[in-house]
Amino acid sequence: MEALRNIDILVLLIALPVFVLVDAPISGWVAIAIVWIAGRVGMEIAARKRRTALAASNRNAALGVTAMATMGRVWLIAGAILLVGLLDEREAGLAAALLALVLMTVSLGTTFLVHLFDPEADGTLR
């Protein structure tokens, strides 16, 4: 199951040669790669805090940590897309947005599959 949880990282790595082959701006890939990895790290930290809150029977704190981490990740990705589009070129922003869309779709799909095949697994969003 751990390999399934990390397919989004594999897709991110496969996207680099695709960007080179289609002559897409590499700055879009770099921006999304940085914020995607930072978002994964942030979600892991939030998952640890959430488990601690749940162990203390504090469901409100666990929900708050999960909501803040999820919304923070969305804002981080959106900010990176906006910045790369404004600072470099519009095509870089478009390429970054498309890559983020693919990565988010893969991430949500694999999260669904992990919970489908292993309902007792930790409910960590990645």
C-alpha positions in Angstrom: 0.0 0.0 0.0 2.9 2.4 0.7 3.9 2.2 -3.0 0.4 3.2 -4.0 0.4 6.1 -1.7 3.5 7.5 -3.4 2.5 7.3 -7.0 2.0 11.1 -7.2 5.8 11.4 -6.6 6.4 9.0 -9.5 4.1 11.0 -11.7 5.9 14.2 -10.7 9.2 12.6 -11.8 7.8 11.3 -15.1 6.5 14.8 -15.8 10.0 16.2 -16.1 10.9 14.4 -19.3 7.5 15.1 -20.7 8.0 18.8 -20.0 11.4 18.6 -21.8 9.9 16.7 -24.8 7.0 19.1 -25.4 9.2 22.1 -24.8 7.1 23.3 -21.8 8.7 25.9 -19.5 10.7 24.0 -16.9 10.0 26.8 -14.3 6.4 25.5 -14.1 7.6 22.0 -13.3 10.2 23.3 -10.7 7.6 25.5 -9.0 5.1 22.7 -8.6 7.7 20.2 -7.6 8.9 22.4 -4.8 5.4 23.2 -3.5 4.2 19.6 -4.0 7.0 18.2 -1.9 6.6 20.9 0.7 2.8 20.2 0.8 3.5 16.5 1.3 5.9 17.3 4.2 3.3 19.6 5.7 0.5 17.0 5.4 2.7 14.5 7.2 3.4 16.9 10.0 -0.3 17.6 10.2 -1.1 13.9 10.3 1.2 13.4 13.3 -0.5 16.3 15.1 -3.9 14.9 14.2 -3.0 11.5 15.6 -1.8 13.1 18.8 -5.0 15.1 19.1 -7.1 11.9 18.4 -5.2 10.0 21.0 -6.1 12.7 23.5 -9.7 12.4 22.4 -9.7 15.9 21.0 -11.6 15.5 17.7 -12.1 19.3 17.2 -8.3 19.9 17.3 -7.8 16.9 14.9 -10.3 18.3 12.5 -8.8 21.8 12.7 -5.3 20.5 12.0 -6.5 18.6 9.0 -8.5 21.5 7.6 -5.6 24.0 8.1 -3.1 21.7 6.4 -5.4 20.9 3.5 -6.3 24.5 2.8 -2.7 25.6 3.3 -1.6 23.1 0.7 -4.2 24.4 -1.8 -3.2 28.0 -1.2 0.5 27.1 -1.5 -0.1 25.4 -4.9 -2.3 28.2 -6.2 0.2 30.8 -5.1 3.0 29.0 -6.9 1.0 28.7 -10.1 0.2 32.4 -9.9 3.7 33.5 -9.2 5.3 31.4 -11.9 2.8 32.7 -14.4 3.4 36.3 -13.4 7.2 36.2 -12.9 8.2 34.0 -15.8 5.6 33.6 -18.5 2.0 32.8 -18.9 2.8 29.4 -20.5 4.8 28.5 -17.4 1.7 29.2 -15.2 -0.5 27.1 -17.5 2.0 24.2 -17.5 2.2 24.4 -13.7 -1.5 24.5 -13.4 -1.9 21.4 -15.6 0.8 19.5 -13.7 -0.9 20.4 -10.3 -4.2 19.2 -11.7 -2.7 15.9 -12.7 -0.9 15.5 -9.4 -4.0 16.3 -7.3 -6.1 13.9 -9.3 -3.6 11.1 -8.9 -3.2 11.9 -5.2 -7.0 11.9 -4.5 -7.4 8.7 -6.6 -4.7 6.8 -4.8 -6.1 8.0 -1.5 -9.5 6.6 -2.5 -7.9 3.3 -3.6 -5.9 2.9 -0.4 -9.0 3.4 1.7 -11.0 1.0 -0.5 -8.5 -1.8 -0.2 -7.4 -1.1 3.4 -10.2 0.5 5.4 -8.3 0.3 8.6 -5.3 2.3 7.3 -4.4 5.6 8.7 -6.6 8.3 7.0 -3.7 10.5 6.1 -4.2 12.7 3.1 -1.1 13.0 1.0 
